[in-house]
Amino acid sequence: MTDAQAIATRPLCIGRFLIDVPADAKVVWTSTDTHAAGEIAAPIASDERGFQRLITRTETELRAQTHYEETTRFKEVMAPDQTSRVFVYRGDPIDTTGFQLDGYVLKGQTVFKVRGFANNDLLDRAKSRVSNGLRNILPRDIWTIPTEPGFCFDGGFLPGGDGGFEATGVQLTFKAYPGLVVFMETRVRSASPVEEASLIERTDAAMKLMDASDKPTVLRRRNDRSVAFGTAEEVLWKHRQGDHYTLKGDVEMNGLDGATDKPDVAFGIVLDPPKDGTEQPEEGAVLRLWDSVVESLRLRPGAV
């Protein structure tokens, strides 16, 4: 059995926010996209020789890819400085309306990749954005908490105050909780003329489509959960499978349009049965961990 109350936690920086997670938490996936840079991929450990091999291989592969109308998908490679390159190429073999941009930079012993896309008439702006992103990215140990304005991502930090559009996602696993995955996402909210269905509305619609004999138990269904700077909806399902059980759930909170310190926030939880027949973590401990992570959400000091 696992008692979440007895496990030490430490803060993890995600975007401009902090959450407290068990000390054995492992980040297994991240996603980062910002107007100030582009889509930032997970960093790769490398030295200068490995970086040069990567650049040579990438250029060779791109130049070899053909295009239906333009002979080759490759357009150009830019060198903002000695340790960075930006490749510009057509996104697929027939597209003539826009370009994909892949930027690489070596910072210390780490290679960061930034991706972007632009229509033909906005290509210069996209090249500038990706180049600036490569120049501004700073390496960061994942457990280091910056104190200046900016945006944390796995292995790195992008300095800056109000960066316009920002979105990030992280997936966590825990050694003491086998089979458990917790997700967190933030996205700067933009005004939309289309009203999207809420979490509870989507859940109710899904429940209606389920076979009555196989419906999960709804552990929580509420729209008044207090989280960070607002009120969130929460839904938690439990499904019994023989000697084991599964849990699935979400917390969703709407942000304020254009506010980097008040974005849309979503948490997700999935607990799958063990594949080797081992004992699952106790349900109460899992829910205590879930609650403690969600309730720990706060804006990082100095983030904006």
C-alpha positions as MATLAB code, in Angstrom:
seq = 'MTDAQAIATRPLCIGRFLIDVPADAKVVWTSTDTHAAGEIAAPIASDERGFQRLITRTETELRAQTHYEETTRFKEVMAPDQTSRVFVYRGDPIDTTGFQLDGYVLKGQTVFKVRGFANNDLLDRAKSRVSNGLRNILPRDIWTIPTEPGFCFDGGFLPGGDGGFEATGVQLTFKAYPGLVVFMETRVRSASPVEEASLIERTDAAMKLMDASDKPTVLRRRNDRSVAFGTAEEVLWKHRQGDHYTLKGDVEMNGLDGATDKPDVAFGIVLDPPKDGTEQPEEGAVLRLWDSVVESLRLRPGAV';
ca = [
       0.000    0.000    0.000;
       1.113    3.570   -0.691;
       0.392    6.484    1.601;
       0.745    9.755   -0.358;
       0.872   11.709    2.899;
       4.177   10.051    3.838;
       5.948   10.784    0.524;
       8.178   13.828    0.238;
       7.354   16.257   -2.579;
       9.245   18.925   -4.480;
       8.114   21.705   -6.824;
       8.157   21.192  -10.581;
       8.106   24.192  -12.932;
       5.743   23.829  -15.905;
       5.315   26.858  -18.130;
       4.911   29.750  -15.707;
       3.452   27.572  -12.949;
       4.560   25.257  -10.157;
       3.044   22.023   -8.919;
       4.261   19.845   -6.044;
       4.953   16.232   -7.008;
       6.492   13.224   -5.222;
      10.276   13.288   -5.229;
      10.333   10.123   -7.363;
       8.143   11.664  -10.096;
       9.483   11.192  -13.614;
       8.686   13.423  -16.568;
       8.069   11.059  -19.495;
       6.612   13.489  -22.065;
       6.407   17.224  -22.637;
       4.974   19.572  -25.253;
       5.808   23.277  -25.537;
       4.647   25.882  -28.037;
       5.174   29.635  -27.685;
       4.671   32.658  -29.905;
       8.158   33.808  -28.866;
       9.892   30.765  -30.370;
       7.737   28.024  -31.845;
       7.235   24.389  -30.912;
      10.110   23.268  -28.671;
      11.021   19.581  -28.769;
      12.536   17.607  -25.906;
      16.274   18.376  -25.571;
      18.934   15.844  -26.582;
      22.292   15.363  -24.879;
      25.125   15.961  -27.363;
      28.615   17.368  -27.832;
      29.838   19.613  -30.670;
      30.814   16.662  -32.856;
      27.409   15.038  -32.421;
      25.712   18.360  -33.215;
      27.638   18.678  -36.468;
      26.708   15.127  -37.461;
      23.063   15.914  -36.774;
      23.170   19.051  -38.920;
      24.945   17.289  -41.805;
      22.547   14.347  -41.732;
      19.476   16.602  -41.565;
      20.582   18.713  -44.524;
      21.460   15.646  -46.589;
      18.072   14.063  -45.925;
      16.134   17.243  -46.712;
      17.994   17.908  -49.961;
      17.206   14.362  -51.099;
      13.421   14.782  -50.697;
      11.658   15.614  -53.957;
       8.739   17.961  -54.571;
       5.995   17.498  -57.174;
       6.337   21.014  -58.670;
       9.532   22.481  -57.232;
      11.981   19.596  -57.746;
      13.056   19.585  -54.097;
      11.330   20.270  -50.783;
      14.490   21.935  -49.448;
      14.587   25.756  -49.649;
      17.504   26.938  -47.505;
      19.562   26.517  -44.345;
      20.288   29.544  -42.166;
      23.187   29.856  -39.701;
      22.277   32.515  -37.114;
      25.596   31.692  -35.393;
      28.218   28.924  -35.139;
      26.102   26.679  -32.938;
      22.648   27.021  -34.525;
      20.999   26.161  -37.841;
      17.502   26.714  -39.234;
      16.280   24.493  -42.071;
      13.441   25.757  -44.264;
      11.554   23.315  -46.481;
       8.135   22.472  -47.872;
       6.001   20.621  -45.353;
       5.082   17.844  -47.795;
       5.859   16.798  -51.410;
       2.943   18.689  -52.991;
       2.316   21.739  -50.784;
       3.208   25.125  -52.307;
       1.487   27.392  -49.767;
       3.828   27.242  -46.788;
       7.104   26.143  -45.257;
       8.207   24.022  -42.311;
      11.088   25.388  -40.219;
      13.332   23.180  -38.051;
      15.862   24.987  -35.896;
      18.672   23.370  -33.895;
      20.999   24.930  -31.349;
      23.773   23.506  -29.180;
      23.869   24.980  -25.667;
      26.593   23.416  -23.557;
      26.047   19.659  -23.863;
      22.418   19.931  -24.988;
      20.782   20.274  -28.405;
      17.424   22.045  -28.500;
      15.074   21.852  -31.477;
      12.482   24.495  -32.332;
       9.885   23.926  -35.049;
       7.714   26.441  -36.840;
       5.410   26.745  -39.840;
       4.543   29.733  -41.993;
       2.582   30.559  -45.097;
       4.687   31.871  -47.979;
       4.012   35.546  -47.198;
       4.901   35.157  -43.489;
       8.112   33.186  -43.905;
      10.483   36.007  -42.912;
       8.573   36.538  -39.670;
       8.704   32.814  -38.871;
      12.450   32.634  -39.568;
      13.010   35.511  -37.166;
      10.845   33.907  -34.473;
      12.589   30.529  -34.658;
      16.048   32.153  -34.741;
      15.199   34.287  -31.695;
      13.912   31.238  -29.882;
      17.133   29.350  -30.500;
      19.199   32.299  -29.282;
      17.149   32.871  -26.112;
      16.687   29.292  -24.881;
      18.622   28.498  -21.711;
      19.453   24.963  -20.492;
      17.884   24.114  -17.125;
      17.876   21.114  -14.839;
      14.272   20.005  -14.664;
      14.108   20.563  -10.892;
      15.635   24.068  -11.023;
      13.073   26.804  -10.363;
      13.885   30.099  -12.145;
      13.168   33.406  -10.430;
      12.967   35.643  -13.512;
      10.070   36.120  -15.953;
       9.817   33.299  -18.450;
       8.555   29.891  -19.435;
       9.832   26.527  -18.123;
       9.925   23.417  -20.256;
      11.623   20.037  -19.933;
      15.362   20.702  -19.727;
      15.138   24.374  -20.641;
      13.884   27.884  -19.926;
      12.688   30.624  -22.291;
      13.118   34.067  -20.665;
      10.540   36.781  -21.187;
       7.498   38.429  -19.673;
       4.211   38.421  -21.559;
       5.031   36.103  -24.449;
       1.628   36.128  -26.144;
       0.431   32.631  -27.015;
       1.938   29.876  -24.857;
       0.980   26.250  -24.379;
       2.626   23.401  -22.555;
       1.920   19.842  -21.521;
       3.645   17.368  -19.234;
       3.120   13.699  -18.398;
       4.321   12.263  -15.086;
       4.775    8.762  -13.738;
       5.630    7.718  -10.180;
       7.766    4.846   -8.934;
       5.654    4.410   -5.790;
       2.405    4.377   -7.816;
       2.800    1.748  -10.569;
       0.362    2.174  -13.445;
      -0.437    5.797  -12.585;
       0.003    8.686  -15.026;
      -0.843   12.326  -14.302;
      -1.033   14.981  -17.024;
      -1.025   18.764  -16.804;
      -1.585   21.269  -19.605;
      -1.821   25.041  -19.845;
      -2.786   27.147  -22.846;
      -3.155   30.908  -23.083;
      -6.812   31.441  -23.858;
      -7.859   33.170  -27.064;
     -11.303   34.544  -27.822;
     -13.407   32.154  -29.885;
     -16.825   32.717  -31.508;
     -17.615   29.033  -30.964;
     -18.699   27.967  -27.489;
     -17.089   24.637  -26.675;
     -18.796   21.942  -24.629;
     -17.672   21.812  -21.006;
     -16.006   18.825  -19.346;
     -19.231   17.804  -17.610;
     -21.253   18.158  -20.817;
     -18.769   15.986  -22.718;
     -18.746   13.443  -19.890;
     -22.541   13.203  -19.753;
     -22.687   12.718  -23.517;
     -20.085    9.940  -23.339;
     -21.922    8.197  -20.486;
     -25.096    8.041  -22.571;
     -23.260    6.089  -25.253;
     -21.889    3.475  -22.853;
     -23.430    0.052  -22.421;
     -25.364   -0.049  -19.135;
     -23.679   -3.303  -18.086;
     -20.196   -1.832  -18.484;
     -20.602    1.730  -17.217;
     -17.952    2.962  -14.807;
     -18.752    4.381  -11.405;
     -18.634    8.174  -11.295;
     -16.631    9.048   -8.184;
     -16.743   12.806   -8.706;
     -18.738   15.142  -10.913;
     -18.527   18.763   -9.851;
     -18.180   22.277  -11.284;
     -17.058   24.150   -8.174;
     -13.529   22.893   -7.526;
     -11.252   25.734   -6.408;
      -7.939   25.637   -8.306;
      -5.265   28.342   -8.322;
      -6.896   31.494   -9.714;
     -10.390   30.153  -10.494;
     -13.043   27.464  -10.323;
     -12.727   24.199  -12.217;
     -14.868   21.282  -13.314;
     -13.852   17.792  -12.232;
     -14.928   14.320  -13.300;
     -13.485   11.033  -11.975;
     -14.456    7.537  -13.166;
     -13.698    4.170  -11.644;
     -14.011    0.852  -13.449;
     -13.583   -2.540  -11.782;
     -11.848   -5.283  -13.777;
     -11.661   -8.508  -11.773;
      -9.232   -8.025   -8.923;
      -8.049   -4.699  -10.307;
      -9.537   -1.310  -11.052;
      -8.922    1.605  -13.418;
      -9.290    5.303  -12.723;
      -9.712    8.083  -15.259;
     -10.409   11.702  -14.575;
      -9.953   15.329  -15.529;
      -9.948   18.790  -14.033;
     -10.499   21.713  -16.417;
     -10.473   25.443  -15.708;
     -11.022   28.283  -18.161;
      -8.568   31.172  -18.157;
      -8.820   34.794  -19.200;
      -8.339   35.761  -22.839;
      -4.700   36.583  -23.561;
      -3.479   36.297  -19.950;
      -0.248   34.328  -19.564;
      -0.738   34.221  -15.782;
      -4.324   32.951  -16.096;
      -4.360   30.410  -18.965;
      -6.706   27.512  -19.543;
      -5.552   24.711  -17.232;
      -6.246   20.980  -17.497;
      -5.172   18.030  -15.359;
      -5.703   14.386  -16.260;
      -5.270   11.130  -14.363;
      -5.126    7.534  -15.627;
      -4.522    4.456  -13.481;
      -4.272    1.227  -15.455;
      -4.237   -2.322  -14.043;
      -0.761   -3.823  -13.604;
       0.376   -6.005  -16.502;
       2.316   -8.413  -14.310;
      -0.386   -9.055  -11.734;
       1.287   -7.050   -8.965;
      -0.682   -5.189   -6.336;
      -2.092   -1.810   -7.312;
      -1.650    1.326   -5.220;
      -4.532    1.834   -2.811;
      -7.348    3.945   -4.248;
      -7.415    6.410   -1.376;
      -3.678    7.061   -1.707;
      -4.014    7.661   -5.448;
      -6.824   10.153   -4.911;
      -4.863   11.946   -2.180;
      -1.923   12.280   -4.562;
      -4.237   13.556   -7.324;
      -5.775   16.138   -4.995;
      -2.426   17.295   -3.648;
      -0.994   17.841   -7.150;
      -4.059   19.723   -8.407;
      -4.340   21.841   -5.280;
      -0.641   22.763   -5.337;
      -0.943   24.632   -8.672;
       0.333   28.187   -8.364;
       2.013   30.860  -10.436;
       5.791   30.668  -10.134;
       7.234   33.658   -8.243;
       8.674   36.129  -10.753;
       7.081   34.305  -13.695;
       5.547   37.399  -15.342;
];
